[in-house]
Amino acid sequence: MRNYPHSRMAHHHFTSVERLEISILLKKNYSHHEIADALRCDQSSISREIKRNSVRGRYDSKKAKAKARVRRR
């Protein structure tokens, strides 16, 4: 993990607001690295979130939240 002040702890779930920001930044063609910098987390966390919670190759914050919630049960 990068040495950001106030960076997220290990095993922290993305919030709805963070998922919405990921979705918006992806639509603006930001790279995973740029999104990670904006959210102050590691690029691998962003990549993993997008890969796990995309539906038919598209990332939607509401669908991502639902998929993550189902997996946590």
URCORPE-V681202 format. One line per field, one symbol per residue. psi: psi as a letter, one per 30 degrees, with the letter a starting at -180 (. if undefined). Layout:
# URCORPE-V681202
psi = ???
This chain:
# URCORPE-V681202
psi = klikkhlllkhkkkleeeeeeeeeeefghkleeeeeeefhlkeeeeeeeeeegljhgkkkeeeeeeeeeeef.
